[in-house]
Amino acid sequence: MKFLGNVLATIVGLFVFFMLCFFGIVIIATIFGGDAEIVEVKSNSIIELDLEHIKNDYAGKYKDPWMTILTDGERVGLVDIINAIGKAKTDGDIKGISILNNESELGMAQRKALRDALEYFKKSGKFVMAYANSFSQKEYYLNSVANTIYLNPVGEMDFKGLSAEVMYFKDFEDKSGVKMEVIRHGKYKSAVEPFLENKMSDANREQISALLNSVWNSITADISKSRKISVAKLNEIANGLLARTPEMAKTQRLVDFIAYEDVYHNAIKKALKIDNDKDYNKVSLVDYARKITTISIDSDAKDKIAIIYAQGQIKSGEGDVDVIGEGAMRRSLSEARKDKNVKAVVLRINSPGGSALTSDLIWREIELTKKVKPVVVSMGNYAASGGYYIACNATTIFAENNTITGSIGVFGMLPNFAPLATKIGLHSEQVKTHENAADYSPFLPLDEKFKAITLEGVEHIYKTFVTHVAQGRKMTFAQVDSIAQGRVWSGSEAKKIGLVDKIGGIDDAIREAATLAKIKNYNTQNFPEFEKNIDDIFEHLPFAKSKESFIKEELGEETYKIMHQIKTIQSQKGVQAMLPFEITIQ
């Protein structure tokens, strides 16, 4: 036994030694190699726009330096990218921007914000050029801002309008014996509809159709302006698939040139007045953005505007870059509220919603902050259900035309295995001292009294939600209820019905906050700063393949999405204020 103990101690010691060596190398590389990451921008350079690893507005920061060192990713958010494009407009060394085979996970509102930044950049007289082997609709929407667009001779163009697909599970439930017990308020609250029906309800079809048409109208309006093609003509092209080949896309004026990539690079050289046999200077937009963020703030202003990023699903706990938790959010709002130098708060929301309780806790913190200083909301891709819950009491609310918002409604859902248990011969019995002493059991049929009590809780939260909206938006309960019921709206539609004040991006929201605070010279400060400890480090190690990546690899992307959707619904605790359906715009 002593021998085995010594062997085990040796193995543990070696493991600890190697881990300490690894961490030591990482720390040394970070400390001494940090400056090496800051690229030198040479004269007569162009920026290459590469957004493959950019998906969040805010890249996040941590109080624990270990977490900052060991978290993966570029540590650059979309807001940093947009700021960098703004700086490049006046940077004498930067002559243009190249969008080369760009692919990203950015949502439509984020693409709109990036597109606006590129339009602003073009006003300097500098060029934006784009090349792709093929164009998806999302990527073409962004690329269409370019002065000149190139498409590969054997490429293709996807320009056909928008669609959304919803999967239904009722027959699967009946056959498998696994049933989801649904308790909801709101006729449009269709997050749970797939577990109740085998086909789409008229109400859900109505809201999805209205949403897609509104988003499409926003997209075509921007493309029409950039390409000087009427919206009617763009719709004709989409209906007839009249741009599906490079030649057809050029005929319809969606692209300017059909050429291979070397021709595109030669065109850039010509714009830079460089011979074809020479290379031109280029810098990655991510590297350029990182360089800009490391430059100290020139302004000596003491006044600040706090920008608090709420991105991801709303859940209990601390939260993280992809999760909105009450810990980080309430702490950030409290710090901004108590800091005398912070004159206003901008809350940037990019969330489909989540926990109703957590949403209410954040709402309360915003309410306390608003009594002290202005709170302006900027909505990104979506601020729906719980995302709108935390927005509704702001001083002013901004959204993009294609932001998904509203969805004022709540639901509860409980997995029930009673039919399956009966099929396979499992039986469950409960013994209790009082009539309502037992908790819900997934192995027994749903008790009607329990259902009634749960529905009472759902109704209470719905009334609270609508009351908060009515007070924040200066509307009556009946007015809000008529546009609530879980229905989703685009930003442009939301403005018409009073859920949004103004159409614009985060820069517009910051300017509004400065106006409300009556300040002209100010700096901005980003929040939250997440409190993650040493226990969280291992899940961020760069060499560790995540469980998610492994499952995707084994099952395939589409199968994983189906499994993930079912698991997400089953794991939700308590009453949910959640976007009524998962939508991927194609």
N, C-alpha and C positions, 0 to 999 in steps of 0.2 A: 504493500500500500504506500509505503514511504517513497519507493521508487517511482510509482505512478504519480504521486503528488509532486515529486521533483520534476518529472517530465512535463506535467501540466503547468507548473509554475514557469518552466523554461519557455514553453509555447506562448503563454500569456505575456511573459516578459519580452519575447521577440516581437509579438504583435504590437505591444505598446511602444517598443523601440522604433519599429518601422513607421507606426502612425505618427509618432513625435517627429521623426525625420521628415515625413511627408509634410506635416503641418509647418515644420521649420523652413522647408524649401519654399512652400507657398508664401509664407510670411516674408521671407527674405526677397523672393521674387517680386512680391507686391510692393515692399518698401523701396527696394533699390531699382526695380524695373518700372515703377509707376510713371516716371517721366518719359520712359521710352515709348509709352503708348500714345503720347501726345505727338501727333504727326506735324511735320513741317510742311506748310503750304507754299509751294513754289509759285513764282510769277507765271502768268499766262496759263493758269490751271482751270480744269473743269471739275465739277463735283459729280460723282457717280451715285445715283440714288439707288440704294439697295436696302430694302425694308424686310428682308426675309425673317429676321429675328425680332422685329418690332411689332408688338401687338397691343401693349398698354399705353395709355396716355402718360402714366407716371411709372418710372422704373423702380421706385421705392428706395428707402434707406433704412438702416437698422442702428439701434443704439449700441448693440454689441459689435465691436470691431471684427470679432471672429466671423460673424454672420456676413458682414460686408465683404470680407476677404473671400469667404468660401461659397457665397451664392453665385450661381452660374448666370449666364446671360450677359448682355452688353452693358447693362446698367445705364441704358439710354432709353428714354421714353419718347412717344410721339411729340409731346410738347417740346422736348429738347431738339428734336428734328426740325420742328416748325420754327423755333427760335433761331436755329442755325441757318435755315434758309433766309430768314430775315436779316441775319448778320451778313450773309454772303451777298446780299443785294448791294451793299456798300463796300464790300471787300474788293480792293483794287486788284488783288491777285486772282480772283475768281472771275472767269469770263462767261461761264455758262453752266448748265446742268444737263447731264445725260441720264435718261431713264432707259436702262438697258436690260431687257428681259426681266423686268421686276415682277416679283410675286410676293404677296404678303397676306397676313391674316386680318388686316385692318377691316373694320366695318365701314358701312357706307357713309355715316356721319364723319368718321375719322378721315376717310378719303376726301370728303368734301372740304374739311379743314385743311388738309394737305394741299389739295387742289387750289384753294384760295391763296395759300402761302406761295405757291408757284406762280399764280397770276400776279401777285404782288411783286415777286422777284422779276418777272418779265418787264415790269414797268420801268426798270432801270435801263432797259435797252439791251440787256444781256439775253442770250438765247436759252431756250429749253428744247432739247431734241429727244426723240423717243424711238426705240427700236424693239421689236419683239419677233420671236419665231412664231408665236401665235398669241392672239388676244382673247382672254375671257372677258365677259362684260364688265366685271369689277375692275379689271386691270385697264381695259380700254377707257372706262370712265375717267380714271386718273390720267392715263397717257394722252387723252384727247386735249389736255390743256397745252400740250407742246406746240411750239411754232411749226415744227416739221415732224411728221410721223412716218417711220419706215416699217415695212412688213416683209418677212422672209418670203421668197418666191414660192416655196412649198408649204407655207404656213396656212393659217386659217383665222377667220374672224367669227367670234360668237356674239351675235347681236340679234336677239330674238324676243326681248321682253323679259319680264320677271315671273317666276313661279314659286310655289311653296307646296311641300308635300307633308301630310300628317298621317302617321301610322295609327291604326286602331287595334285594340287588344281584346275586345269583349269575347269573341269566339275562342281565342286562346285561353282566356280565363275559364270559360265554360268547359273546355276540353281538358285543361290541366287541373282544374279544381282550386286554383289560386285566384282569389277574388280581391279586388281593391274596393273597400267600403269608402264611399265618397260623401262628404258633407260640405256643401258649398253655398255661397251667396253670389248672385250675379249671373244673369242668363248668358253673358259672354265669357264666363270664367271657364274656358275650354281647356285649361291645363289638364283637367281630369276627364274631359270628354272621351278620349281614347279608351278609357276603362269602363265607360258606360254604354257606348254605342259602337256599331260596326261601320258607320258612315258619318260624314260631316254634317253637323246641324246647319240649318239655314242661317242662324245667328252667327256662327263661326265663319261660314262661307262669306257672309256679308262683310264682316270686319276684315278678314284676310284680303278679300278683293279690294276693299276701299284702301287698305294700307298699301298693297302692292301698287295700285294705280297712283297713289299719292307719291310714293317713293320714285316710281318710274317717271312721273311728271317732273320731279326735281332733277333727276339724272338727265333727261332729255333737254331740259331748259339750259343746263350748264353746257352740254355737248353742242347744242344749237348755237350758243353764243360763241364758243371757241372755234367751231368748224364752219360757222356761217351757213348752216343748213337748217331749214325750218323744222319745227317740231313735227308738223304734219308729214314732212318727208321722212324724218327719222322713224316715225311710226309705220309708214309705208315700207321702209327698209326692213324693220323688225318683223312685220307681218308676213312679208314675202321671202324672208331670209335672203335678201338681195345683196348681202355683203359677206357671204359665206366663204368665198375664195379671195385670194389676194387681188386678182384682177377685178372682181366685182366690188370689193371694198374700195379700190382706187377709183373705179367708175362712179361710185356713189359719194366720193370725196371724203370718206372716213379716214383714209390714209393718203399720204402724198407720194410715196415712192415704194416700189417693189424692188428689193435689192438684198444682197447678202450682207452679212455684218461688216465685212472689210470695206464695202462701199460706204456704209454708215460712218465708220471710223475716219475714212478719208474726207467725208463731208465735215466732220468735226475739225479735222486738221485744217481744212480750207477756211473754216470760220475763225480758227485761231491763227491763220496765216503761217502754217507750218507745212513744210514739204512732205509729200506722201511717204518718203523713205525714212522719216524720223518719227519717233514716238512723241506723243503729247503728254503733258503733266496732268495727272488726275489724282483725286483724293476721294475716299469713301465718305458718303454723307454721315455715316455713323461715327467715323473717326473725326470728321470735321465738327460734328455736334459735341463729341467728347472734349475736343480742344476748346470749344466755346464755353462749355460748362465749367472748365477748370480755370478760366480767366476770372480774376476777381472783379467784383462789381465796381464800376467806375463811380457811380453815384454815391455821394456822401450823405444821402438823405436818411434821416432817422425813421421817417414814416414808412410803414410796410403794409402790404396787402398779403394776407395769408391765403394760400391756395391749398385747399384740402381735397385730396383725391379719394373718391369713393368708387372703387371699381371691382366688379365681380358680384357673386351671389352674396346676399346678406345672411350671415350666420352668427351664432353666439360665439363669444370668445374674443381673443386679441385681434384676429384678422391678419391678413398678409397682402401682398401685392395683388393677388387674384381673389381675395375674399374680404368682404366688408364686415368687420367685427365691431361690437360696441366698445371693446377695450381701446383700440387705436383711435377710433373715430371720436369717442367722448373725450379722451385725453387731448386730442388735437384741438377740438373745439374749445375745450376749457383753457388750454394754453393760449390760444389765439384771443380768447375773450379777456383773459387776465393781463395780457401783454399790452401795456399802454402805447407802445409804438405801433402795434397793429391797429390800423384805423378801419379796416373792412375785411370781410372774409368772402372768398369765392369758393363755392363748393362745386367741384367738377364731378358729375355723376355719370357712371357708365355701368348700369346694373339692371338685370331683369327682375330684381326683388328677392324675396326669401322670407326669413322669419319675421312675422308680424310683431312679435315682442321686441326683437332687436331694432326693428324699424322705428318703433315707438320710442325706445330709449334714445336713439339718435335724434329723432324728431324733437324730443324734449330738450336736448342739449342745444339744438339749433334755436329753439324758442327762447332759451335763456340768453344765447349769444345775440340774437336779433334785438333784444331789449337794450343791449349795450352799444352795438355797432351794426352797420348794414351787413346783410348776408345775401349775396347774389349767387344764384344757381346757374351753372352752365351744363347743359345736357349733351352727352356724346351720342354714341350709337343708340343707346336706349336708357331711359329712366322710367321703368315701368313698374307698376304695382308698388312693392316696397321701395323701389327706386324713386317712384313719384311721392310716396309717403314721406320720405325724408327731404323732398324738394318743396312740398306744397306750402310751407309757411315762410318761404324765403321772401326777402324784400322785393326782389325782381327775379324772374325766371327766363333764361335764354334757352332756345333749342335750335337745332338745324332743321331745315325743311324736312329732311328724311330721318330725323330722330324718331324712334319708336317710344311712345310715352302713354300715360294714362293707366289703363288696366286697373282701375280702382275697384277691387274686389278681393275676397279672401276665400280660402278653402281649407279643409282638413281631409286627410286620406289615411286609411288604416289597412294594412294588408291582412287578409283573412284566409286561413288555410283550412277552414272547417270542411268545405266540400272535398278537398284533397285528402284530408285526414279520414273522412268517412269512406272514401274510395279504397284506401289502402289499409283500413281496419284499425285506425288510431282513434281513441276516444278520450275525452277530457272531462273532468268533473271539478266543480268548485265548492268549497265549504267556507262560509263567512259568518261573522257575528252580527253584521248589520246588512240591510238590504242593498246598500251601494258600496260595501266595503271592498269588493273585488275590483281590481283593475281590468281594463279591456284585455281579453284573451284572443289571440289570433286563431285559436283552435276551436272556438265556439261561435255559433251564429251571432251576429251583431244584435245585442239587446236593444229593443226599440226605445226603452227609457234612457239608456246610455246615449243612443243616437240623438234623442230629443235634447238632452242636456248639452251634448257636444255642439249641436246646431245652435243652441242658445248662445254658446260661447262664440261661435262663428259670427252670428248676427250682431253680438255686442261689439266685436272687433270691427265689423263692417261699418256699423253706425259711428264708432269712434273715428275710423278712417275718413268717412264722408264728412263728419263734423270738422275734423282738422282741415280738410280741403276747403270746406265752406268758409271757415274762419280765415284761412290763409289767403284764399282767392276772393274774399268779400262777396260770396255768393250765398244763396239760401241752400238749406239741406236738400230741398226738392230739386233745385237747379243742378246740383252736383249729382244727385241720385239719377237724374235723367240721362246724364252723360257718363255715368259710372257703370255699374253692373258688370265690371270686369272687362269692358271693351277697350281695345287698344286704338290709339290714334297716331298719325304721323305728326311731326312737329308743326307743319303748316296747318293741319286740321286742328291741332290742339290750341293754336293761337286764336283761331276763329271762335272757338267755344270757351275761351277764357282760362284754359289750363296753363297756358304759356303767355308771357308778356311780349317777348321780342324774339325775332329770328336772328341768329348770329352765333359765332363761335366763342371760344374761351377768351380770346383777346377782347372781343366786344364786352364780355362779362367783366373783365378786369377794368376796362375803361369806365364802365357803368359804376363799378364799386368805387373807383377813385372819384368820380363825380358825386356820388352819394356821400362819400366821406369828406368831400371838399378839399382834396389834396391834389397837387400837380406833380410834385417831385417825390418819388417813392421807389422802394425796392419790393420785390416779391419774395416770399418764403414758402417753401413747399412742405406739406404735411401729408400723411403721417410719417412718424419715425417709429418703426415697429420694434416691440420688445420681444425679441426671440433670444433664447438662451442656448447654451452649449449642447443641450439635448436635441436641438433641431438641426445641428450642423450636418449630421450624417445623411439626412435625406436630401441634402443639397450637394453632395460630393459629385464632382464633374464626371468621375469614371463609373458611377453607379447607375446602371440602367433602371429607370423607374418602372414600377409595376404597370403603369399605364402604357408605356412604350412597348413593354413585353407583350401585353395582351393584344395591343393593336397589331403587332407583328405576327402573332399567332392566329388571330381571328380575322384580320383584315379591318380596314377602316370603317366600312359600312356596318358590319356585324357589331363592331365595338360600339358604334354610336347607338344602336338599338339597345344593347345591353346596358350602356351607360344611362340612357334615358329611363329605363325601368328601374335601375338601381337608385338613381337620383330621386325619383318619386317615392320609392319605398323608404328611403333614408331620412326624408324630411320629418322633423319633429315639431309638434305643435301646429297651430294654425298658420297658414302660409299666405303671404301677400306677394304673389308670384306672377310673372308674365304668363298669360293664359295659354300659350303654346310655344314650343321651341321652333323657331323659324330660321332657316338658312336661305337667304335670297340668292337665287341662281340666275 
